[in-house]
Amino acid sequence: MIEYSYAAAGELSVSDVVDLYSAVGWTAYTDDPQRLLQALSGSSTVAVAREDGRLIGLARVISDGHTICYLQDILVHPGFQRSGIGGALVSAALRPYPAVRQKVLLTDDESGQKAFYEALGFTQSTAFPAGPMNAFVRFD
């Protein structure tokens, strides 16, 4: 049975977090596990999914709590993908922010991801109903 909860970074073991991020191939995060835990600690909300105590999914939000939320790091272990866990994690991660109007995420340009986020009510910035928007990003 899948259990969903919120977690503080201190409640997550380094090995569980590294195992999950490694399972989805996010090695840019796993190269520095302490930095990854610091990122989780700096998050406003961390929603997790566990099966029999094993961390199988995670979504986190960075937010001011009033005007904007950044949905970040939505991961589901490959063995559990396409079973509704990702959608449940996104819903849980955003639940504390019902009055926040602007919810933003950046993701890879992959058709499966586009379909997933559109099914959750997100719109690609170039297709925004009020007119096209620009998204800018800088990676240092």
N, CA, C and O atoms as a DFTB+ gen file, in Angstrom:
560 C
 N C O
     1  1       0.839      -1.182       0.000
     2  2       0.000       0.000       0.000
     3  2       0.884       1.246       0.000
     4  3       1.839       1.333       0.771
     5  1       0.567       2.202      -0.859
     6  2       1.332       3.450      -0.959
     7  2       0.845       4.408       0.122
     8  3      -0.356       4.621       0.289
     9  1       1.792       4.975       0.847
    10  2       1.485       5.965       1.872
    11  2       2.069       7.311       1.446
    12  3       3.219       7.395       1.016
    13  1       1.257       8.361       1.572
    14  2       1.676       9.717       1.219
    15  2       1.782      10.536       2.491
    16  3       0.970      10.397       3.406
    17  1       2.799      11.397       2.538
    18  2       2.965      12.267       3.694
    19  2       3.838      13.453       3.300
    20  3       4.348      13.539       2.183
    21  1       3.989      14.364       4.258
    22  2       4.922      15.468       4.096
    23  2       6.140      15.133       4.946
    24  3       6.030      14.479       5.983
    25  1       7.302      15.591       4.490
    26  2       8.522      15.268       5.214
    27  2       9.413      16.490       5.309
    28  3       9.514      17.278       4.369
    29  1      10.050      16.635       6.442
    30  2      11.123      17.607       6.577
    31  2      12.391      16.917       6.094
    32  3      12.519      15.697       6.204
    33  1      13.318      17.690       5.565
    34  2      14.541      17.092       5.023
    35  2      15.243      16.215       6.055
    36  3      15.807      15.178       5.706
    37  1      15.211      16.619       7.313
    38  2      15.873      15.839       8.359
    39  2      15.239      14.479       8.589
    40  3      15.841      13.607       9.216
    41  1      14.022      14.295       8.083
    42  2      13.331      13.014       8.223
    43  2      13.665      12.051       7.083
    44  3      13.277      10.883       7.121
    45  1      14.374      12.534       6.082
    46  2      14.717      11.713       4.927
    47  2      16.161      11.245       5.039
    48  3      17.060      12.044       5.304
    49  1      16.379       9.967       4.841
    50  2      17.756       9.468       4.910
    51  2      18.475       9.786       3.604
    52  3      17.881       9.756       2.526
    53  1      19.745      10.088       3.722
    54  2      20.557      10.406       2.554
    55  2      20.507       9.260       1.556
    56  3      20.365       9.490       0.355
    57  1      20.622       8.040       2.037
    58  2      20.645       6.891       1.120
    59  2      19.314       6.726       0.393
    60  3      19.304       6.409      -0.796
    61  1      18.184       6.937       1.084
    62  2      16.877       6.838       0.420
    63  2      16.736       7.890      -0.682
    64  3      16.273       7.590      -1.782
    65  1      17.135       9.113      -0.376
    66  2      17.021      10.204      -1.335
    67  2      17.942       9.958      -2.531
    68  3      17.520      10.095      -3.679
    69  1      19.179       9.600      -2.269
    70  2      20.134       9.340      -3.351
    71  2      19.668       8.159      -4.193
    72  3      19.783       8.197      -5.418
    73  1      19.146       7.116      -3.565
    74  2      18.635       5.965      -4.319
    75  2      17.511       6.374      -5.266
    76  3      17.489       5.943      -6.418
    77  1      16.577       7.202      -4.793
    78  2      15.462       7.625      -5.633
    79  2      15.945       8.498      -6.791
    80  3      15.572       8.260      -7.940
    81  1      16.764       9.497      -6.501
    82  2      17.262      10.374      -7.558
    83  2      18.119       9.587      -8.553
    84  3      18.076       9.861      -9.753
    85  1      18.883       8.630      -8.076
    86  2      19.695       7.789      -8.961
    87  2      18.818       6.920      -9.852
    88  3      19.118       6.731     -11.031
    89  1      17.739       6.393      -9.289
    90  2      16.848       5.504     -10.040
    91  2      16.245       6.194     -11.254
    92  3      15.968       5.549     -12.265
    93  1      16.038       7.517     -11.155
    94  2      15.474       8.246     -12.290
    95  2      16.560       8.916     -13.138
    96  3      16.257       9.628     -14.095
    97  1      17.818       8.684     -12.783
    98  2      18.931       9.174     -13.593
    99  2      19.312      10.620     -13.366
   100  3      19.955      11.227     -14.222
   101  1      18.934      11.183     -12.241
   102  2      19.241      12.586     -11.965
   103  2      20.579      12.709     -11.238
   104  3      20.624      13.128     -10.082
   105  1      21.660      12.345     -11.915
   106  2      22.980      12.319     -11.297
   107  2      23.530      13.706     -10.987
   108  3      24.425      13.833     -10.152
   109  1      23.018      14.747     -11.636
   110  2      23.471      16.102     -11.286
   111  2      23.152      16.398      -9.823
   112  3      23.837      17.198      -9.185
   113  1      22.120      15.759      -9.297
   114  2      21.744      15.919      -7.888
   115  2      22.528      14.969      -6.982
   116  3      22.917      15.343      -5.875
   117  1      22.756      13.763      -7.444
   118  2      23.366      12.750      -6.579
   119  2      24.878      12.897      -6.482
   120  3      25.502      12.261      -5.633
   121  1      25.479      13.722      -7.334
   122  2      26.921      13.943      -7.253
   123  2      27.312      14.623      -5.946
   124  3      28.452      14.498      -5.498
   125  1      26.377      15.338      -5.336
   126  2      26.637      16.049      -4.080
   127  2      25.446      15.844      -3.144
   128  3      24.586      16.719      -3.039
   129  1      25.388      14.691      -2.459
   130  2      24.233      14.373      -1.616
   131  2      23.940      15.406      -0.536
   132  3      22.773      15.655      -0.232
   133  1      24.955      16.004       0.044
   134  2      24.709      17.008       1.092
   135  2      24.034      18.249       0.510
   136  3      23.162      18.844       1.143
   137  1      24.435      18.627      -0.678
   138  2      23.788      19.774      -1.330
   139  2      22.330      19.451      -1.654
   140  3      21.458      20.312      -1.532
   141  1      22.068      18.210      -2.065
   142  2      20.699      17.774      -2.335
   143  2      19.855      17.872      -1.068
   144  3      18.726      18.361      -1.119
   145  1      20.378      17.420       0.056
   146  2      19.635      17.522       1.321
   147  2      19.423      18.978       1.721
   148  3      18.375      19.321       2.268
   149  1      20.405      19.837       1.455
   150  2      20.229      21.261       1.738
   151  2      19.117      21.842       0.870
   152  3      18.328      22.663       1.338
   153  1      19.051      21.416      -0.402
   154  2      17.977      21.875      -1.292
   155  2      16.621      21.435      -0.750
   156  3      15.670      22.217      -0.744
   157  1      16.531      20.204      -0.301
   158  2      15.281      19.718       0.287
   159  2      14.938      20.504       1.543
   160  3      13.772      20.820       1.779
   161  1      15.947      20.823       2.352
   162  2      15.719      21.606       3.573
   163  2      15.208      23.001       3.259
   164  3      14.424      23.560       4.026
   165  1      15.641      23.571       2.143
   166  2      15.215      24.903       1.751
   167  2      13.869      24.939       1.044
   168  3      13.373      26.012       0.701
   169  1      13.288      23.791       0.828
   170  2      11.997      23.718       0.151
   171  2      10.876      24.101       1.108
   172  3      10.964      23.867       2.313
   173  1       9.831      24.687       0.560
   174  2       8.668      25.058       1.367
   175  2       7.869      23.833       1.763
   176  3       7.397      23.727       2.896
   177  1       7.719      22.906       0.827
   178  2       6.943      21.687       1.052
   179  2       7.635      20.526       0.343
   180  3       8.087      20.663      -0.794
   181  1       7.712      19.393       1.017
   182  2       8.210      18.162       0.406
   183  2       7.164      17.088       0.655
   184  3       6.896      16.715       1.798
   185  1       6.581      16.597      -0.426
   186  2       5.608      15.499      -0.345
   187  2       6.324      14.222      -0.765
   188  3       7.085      14.216      -1.733
   189  1       6.074      13.139      -0.027
   190  2       6.740      11.874      -0.337
   191  2       5.725      10.741      -0.443
   192  3       4.637      10.785       0.131
   193  1       6.127       9.736      -1.195
   194  2       5.348       8.499      -1.301
   195  2       6.259       7.359      -0.875
   196  3       7.424       7.290      -1.266
   197  1       5.703       6.470      -0.069
   198  2       6.464       5.315       0.410
   199  2       5.636       4.051       0.246
   200  3       4.411       4.063       0.364
   201  1       6.336       2.969      -0.029
   202  2       5.708       1.652      -0.003
   203  2       6.520       0.802       0.957
   204  3       7.721       0.614       0.768
   205  1       5.865       0.293       1.979
   206  2       6.535      -0.498       3.021
   207  2       7.774       0.224       3.554
   208  3       8.808      -0.400       3.791
   209  1       7.664       1.540       3.741
   210  2       8.752       2.336       4.292
   211  2       9.777       2.799       3.274
   212  3      10.594       3.667       3.579
   213  1       9.756       2.248       2.086
   214  2      10.733       2.590       1.045
   215  2      10.282       3.854       0.307
   216  3       9.134       3.940      -0.129
   217  1      11.178       4.832       0.168
   218  2      10.883       6.062      -0.551
   219  2      10.783       5.750      -2.044
   220  3      11.760       5.330      -2.663
   221  1       9.585       5.961      -2.622
   222  2       9.380       5.652      -4.040
   223  2       8.982       6.885      -4.850
   224  3       8.897       6.819      -6.076
   225  1       8.739       8.000      -4.178
   226  2       8.375       9.212      -4.898
   227  2       8.552      10.441      -4.042
   228  3       8.514      10.378      -2.814
   229  1       8.747      11.578      -4.720
   230  2       8.974      12.833      -4.014
   231  2       8.613      13.983      -4.945
   232  3       8.896      13.935      -6.142
   233  1       7.996      15.001      -4.397
   234  2       7.759      16.267      -5.102
   235  2       7.991      17.384      -4.104
   236  3       7.641      17.273      -2.929
   237  1       8.586      18.460      -4.588
   238  2       8.823      19.569      -3.671
   239  2       8.430      20.883      -4.303
   240  3       8.427      21.036      -5.525
   241  1       8.094      21.846      -3.427
   242  2       7.682      23.189      -3.826
   243  2       8.584      24.194      -3.130
   244  3       8.941      24.042      -1.962
   245  1       8.939      25.224      -3.885
   246  2       9.616      26.388      -3.335
   247  2       8.645      27.540      -3.546
   248  3       8.216      27.786      -4.673
   249  1       8.286      28.259      -2.464
   250  2       7.234      29.264      -2.579
   251  2       7.379      30.366      -1.541
   252  3       7.962      30.171      -0.474
   253  1       6.827      31.544      -1.887
   254  2       6.701      32.598      -0.877
   255  2       5.394      32.441      -0.104
   256  3       5.147      33.157       0.867
   257  1       4.557      31.493      -0.545
   258  2       3.307      31.196       0.139
   259  2       2.156      32.134      -0.193
   260  3       1.049      31.952       0.314
   261  1       2.398      33.139      -1.038
   262  2       1.364      34.123      -1.328
   263  2       1.138      34.367      -2.812
   264  3      -0.006      34.445      -3.259
   265  1       2.220      34.489      -3.581
   266  2       2.058      34.873      -4.983
   267  2       2.615      33.866      -5.978
   268  3       2.202      33.865      -7.138
   269  1       3.539      33.013      -5.561
   270  2       4.162      32.106      -6.528
   271  2       4.625      30.814      -5.864
   272  3       5.071      30.804      -4.717
   273  1       4.506      29.739      -6.610
   274  2       5.026      28.423      -6.221
   275  2       5.839      27.877      -7.384
   276  3       5.393      27.928      -8.531
   277  1       6.995      27.370      -7.106
   278  2       7.776      26.636      -8.092
   279  2       7.678      25.162      -7.742
   280  3       8.141      24.732      -6.685
   281  1       7.085      24.407      -8.618
   282  2       6.997      22.961      -8.445
   283  2       8.296      22.374      -8.966
   284  3       8.652      22.570     -10.128
   285  1       8.992      21.667      -8.123
   286  2      10.350      21.222      -8.428
   287  2      10.521      19.759      -8.057
   288  3       9.909      19.271      -7.107
   289  1      11.355      19.069      -8.810
   290  2      11.767      17.704      -8.468
   291  2      10.604      16.749      -8.233
   292  3      10.404      16.266      -7.119
   293  1       9.855      16.482      -9.265
   294  2       8.813      15.465      -9.183
   295  2       9.429      14.163      -9.670
   296  3       9.746      14.020     -10.851
   297  1       9.597      13.218      -8.756
   298  2      10.243      11.957      -9.091
   299  2       9.389      10.790      -8.633
   300  3       8.824      10.817      -7.539
   301  1       9.298       9.785      -9.454
   302  2       8.679       8.523      -9.068
   303  2       9.609       7.423      -9.545
   304  3      10.018       7.406     -10.706
   305  1       9.939       6.510      -8.655
   306  2      10.815       5.393      -9.009
   307  2      10.265       4.707     -10.257
   308  3       9.060       4.470     -10.341
   309  1      11.120       4.383     -11.226
   310  2      10.653       3.784     -12.480
   311  2       9.738       2.572     -12.305
   312  3       8.842       2.365     -13.124
   313  1       9.932       1.790     -11.289
   314  2       9.084       0.623     -11.056
   315  2       7.664       0.962     -10.636
   316  3       6.803       0.084     -10.590
   317  1       7.412       2.236     -10.328
   318  2       6.100       2.664      -9.846
   319  2       5.469       3.736     -10.736
   320  3       4.387       4.237     -10.429
   321  1       6.132       4.085     -11.826
   322  2       5.599       5.113     -12.708
   323  2       4.339       4.627     -13.414
   324  3       4.106       3.428     -13.567
   325  1       3.542       5.593     -13.835
   326  2       2.280       5.347     -14.549
   327  2       1.244       4.623     -13.689
   328  3       0.439       3.833     -14.180
   329  1       1.293       4.919     -12.390
   330  2       0.315       4.314     -11.481
   331  2      -0.431       5.364     -10.662
   332  3      -1.132       5.022      -9.710
   333  1      -0.283       6.648     -11.025
   334  2      -0.991       7.713     -10.329
   335  2      -0.213       8.359      -9.197
   336  3      -0.682       9.328      -8.600
   337  1       0.961       7.843      -8.893
   338  2       1.751       8.378      -7.779
   339  2       2.216       9.800      -8.066
   340  3       2.141      10.662      -7.190
   341  1       2.695      10.056      -9.277
   342  2       3.173      11.395      -9.627
   343  2       2.088      12.447      -9.480
   344  3       2.322      13.513      -8.910
   345  1       0.898      12.147      -9.996
   346  2      -0.219      13.086      -9.870
   347  2      -0.606      13.320      -8.425
   348  3      -0.898      14.448      -8.029
   349  1      -0.607      12.252      -7.632
   350  2      -0.934      12.384      -6.205
   351  2       0.113      13.230      -5.488
   352  3      -0.225      14.030      -4.615
   353  1       1.380      13.058      -5.852
   354  2       2.441      13.853      -5.227
   355  2       2.325      15.327      -5.597
   356  3       2.498      16.199      -4.745
   357  1       2.035      15.606      -6.860
   358  2       1.868      17.003      -7.280
   359  2       0.697      17.635      -6.522
   360  3       0.809      18.755      -6.023
   361  1      -0.413      16.923      -6.438
   362  2      -1.573      17.444      -5.697
   363  2      -1.221      17.705      -4.240
   364  3      -1.577      18.749      -3.692
   365  1      -0.534      16.779      -3.619
   366  2      -0.154      16.946      -2.214
   367  2       0.820      18.105      -2.037
   368  3       0.692      18.887      -1.095
   369  1       1.787      18.216      -2.934
   370  2       2.787      19.279      -2.821
   371  2       2.161      20.660      -2.982
   372  3       2.601      21.620      -2.349
   373  1       1.132      20.764      -3.828
   374  2       0.491      22.065      -4.059
   375  2      -0.667      22.352      -3.104
   376  3      -1.142      23.487      -3.045
   377  1      -1.125      21.364      -2.368
   378  2      -2.282      21.529      -1.477
   379  2      -2.145      22.703      -0.501
   380  3      -3.136      23.396      -0.269
   381  1      -0.969      22.960       0.080
   382  2      -0.867      24.085       1.023
   383  2      -0.963      25.474       0.379
   384  3      -0.908      26.480       1.086
   385  1      -1.105      25.544      -0.949
   386  2      -1.049      26.827      -1.633
   387  2      -2.308      27.106      -2.476
   388  3      -2.174      27.481      -3.641
   389  1      -3.503      26.939      -1.940
   390  2      -4.705      27.125      -2.758
   391  2      -4.909      28.571      -3.216
   392  3      -5.522      28.798      -4.259
   393  1      -4.417      29.537      -2.473
   394  2      -4.618      30.943      -2.831
   395  2      -3.503      31.489      -3.725
   396  3      -3.584      32.622      -4.198
   397  1      -2.478      30.694      -3.953
   398  2      -1.376      31.135      -4.809
   399  2      -1.790      30.975      -6.260
   400  3      -2.103      29.871      -6.706
   401  1      -1.792      32.072      -6.990
   402  2      -2.277      32.063      -8.370
   403  2      -1.263      31.492      -9.346
   404  3      -1.635      30.729     -10.238
   405  1       0.004      31.840      -9.200
   406  2       1.020      31.465     -10.178
   407  2       1.804      30.252      -9.703
   408  3       2.543      30.309      -8.720
   409  1       1.624      29.159     -10.425
   410  2       2.341      27.919     -10.137
   411  2       3.172      27.580     -11.368
   412  3       2.633      27.423     -12.463
   413  1       4.483      27.468     -11.187
   414  2       5.428      27.367     -12.281
   415  2       6.241      26.088     -12.153
   416  3       6.554      25.645     -11.048
   417  1       6.582      25.492     -13.310
   418  2       7.545      24.400     -13.327
   419  2       8.299      24.432     -14.636
   420  3       7.786      24.891     -15.656
   421  1       9.509      23.944     -14.597
   422  2      10.321      23.756     -15.789
   423  2      10.559      22.267     -15.922
   424  3      10.796      21.575     -14.932
   425  1      10.494      21.770     -17.158
   426  2      10.701      20.343     -17.357
   427  2      11.326      20.098     -18.724
   428  3      11.393      20.994     -19.566
   429  1      11.772      18.891     -18.922
   430  2      12.349      18.504     -20.205
   431  2      11.306      18.593     -21.307
   432  3      10.104      18.534     -21.048
   433  1      11.777      18.735     -22.526
   434  2      10.895      18.785     -23.688
   435  2      10.670      17.362     -24.193
   436  3      11.230      16.943     -25.206
   437  1       9.849      16.648     -23.468
   438  2       9.566      15.250     -23.787
   439  2       8.061      15.077     -23.785
   440  3       7.388      15.536     -22.863
   441  1       7.524      14.425     -24.799
   442  2       6.072      14.370     -24.982
   443  2       5.341      13.767     -23.778
   444  3       4.251      14.228     -23.438
   445  1       5.903      12.766     -23.138
   446  2       5.254      12.165     -21.973
   447  2       5.133      13.145     -20.822
   448  3       4.122      13.157     -20.119
   449  1       6.148      13.960     -20.624
   450  2       6.087      14.957     -19.559
   451  2       5.047      16.027     -19.883
   452  3       4.294      16.454     -19.007
   453  1       5.008      16.455     -21.137
   454  2       4.025      17.456     -21.555
   455  2       2.614      16.949     -21.280
   456  3       1.795      17.673     -20.714
   457  1       2.327      15.722     -21.674
   458  2       0.996      15.145     -21.454
   459  2       0.689      15.026     -19.960
   460  3      -0.432      15.308     -19.537
   461  1       1.666      14.615     -19.164
   462  2       1.475      14.467     -17.717
   463  2       1.079      15.796     -17.079
   464  3       0.095      15.865     -16.344
   465  1       1.844      16.845     -17.359
   466  2       1.567      18.137     -16.731
   467  2       0.290      18.779     -17.267
   468  3      -0.428      19.439     -16.516
   469  1       0.002      18.596     -18.540
   470  2      -1.259      19.107     -19.068
   471  2      -2.450      18.415     -18.406
   472  3      -3.472      19.052     -18.153
   473  1      -2.326      17.130     -18.128
   474  2      -3.400      16.401     -17.445
   475  2      -3.629      16.929     -16.033
   476  3      -4.706      16.750     -15.466
   477  1      -2.607      17.585     -15.464
   478  2      -2.720      18.163     -14.121
   479  2      -3.114      19.631     -14.155
   480  3      -3.117      20.297     -13.119
   481  1      -3.449      20.143     -15.339
   482  2      -3.927      21.514     -15.451
   483  2      -2.876      22.549     -15.812
   484  3      -3.186      23.739     -15.861
   485  1      -1.652      22.135     -16.063
   486  2      -0.607      23.074     -16.457
   487  2      -0.690      23.313     -17.958
   488  3      -1.103      22.436     -18.716
   489  1      -0.291      24.516     -18.380
   490  2      -0.293      24.898     -19.785
   491  2       1.121      25.274     -20.189
   492  3       1.807      26.001     -19.469
   493  1       1.554      24.786     -21.330
   494  2       2.857      25.179     -21.850
   495  2       2.842      26.686     -22.081
   496  3       1.857      27.222     -22.587
   497  1       3.921      27.374     -21.716
   498  2       3.920      28.839     -21.751
   499  2       3.592      29.392     -23.131
   500  3       2.953      30.441     -23.222
   501  1       3.996      28.739     -24.192
   502  2       3.717      29.236     -25.537
   503  2       2.259      29.052     -25.936
   504  3       1.817      29.625     -26.932
   505  1       1.507      28.266     -25.178
   506  2       0.095      28.010     -25.488
   507  2      -0.843      28.615     -24.451
   508  3      -2.016      28.245     -24.387
   509  1      -0.343      29.535     -23.645
   510  2      -1.155      30.123     -22.580
   511  2      -2.372      30.825     -23.168
   512  3      -2.220      31.602     -24.111
   513  1      -3.583      30.582     -22.645
   514  2      -4.810      31.130     -23.235
   515  2      -4.852      32.657     -23.336
   516  3      -5.449      33.194     -24.269
   517  1      -4.239      33.347     -22.407
   518  2      -4.256      34.814     -22.437
   519  2      -3.228      35.375     -23.413
   520  3      -3.108      36.591     -23.557
   521  1      -2.501      34.516     -24.071
   522  2      -1.468      34.914     -25.027
   523  2      -0.158      34.261     -24.673
   524  3       0.068      33.885     -23.523
   525  1       0.717      34.123     -25.668
   526  2       2.001      33.461     -25.415
   527  2       2.800      34.155     -24.312
   528  3       2.767      35.378     -24.170
   529  1       3.492      33.367     -23.565
   530  2       4.373      33.866     -22.510
   531  2       5.777      33.394     -22.831
   532  3       5.964      32.425     -23.566
   533  1       6.753      34.077     -22.283
   534  2       8.130      33.629     -22.410
   535  2       8.580      33.051     -21.087
   536  3       8.217      33.547     -20.020
   537  1       9.365      32.010     -21.165
   538  2      10.012      31.460     -19.980
   539  2      11.508      31.588     -20.212
   540  3      12.016      31.229     -21.275
   541  1      12.199      32.096     -19.220
   542  2      13.637      32.251     -19.310
   543  2      14.273      31.457     -18.201
   544  3      13.741      31.400     -17.092
   545  1      15.387      30.850     -18.477
   546  2      16.100      30.072     -17.476
   547  2      17.596      30.265     -17.687
   548  3      18.064      30.482     -18.805
   549  1      18.320      30.182     -16.601
   550  2      19.777      30.292     -16.666
   551  2      20.367      29.219     -15.758
   552  3      20.047      29.164     -14.571
   553  1      21.199      28.394     -16.295
   554  2      21.907      27.381     -15.515
   555  2      23.365      27.759     -15.440
   556  3      24.026      27.868     -16.473
   557  1      23.887      27.961     -14.241
   558  2      25.302      28.289     -14.043
   559  2      26.065      27.084     -13.566
   560  3      27.273      27.166     -13.345
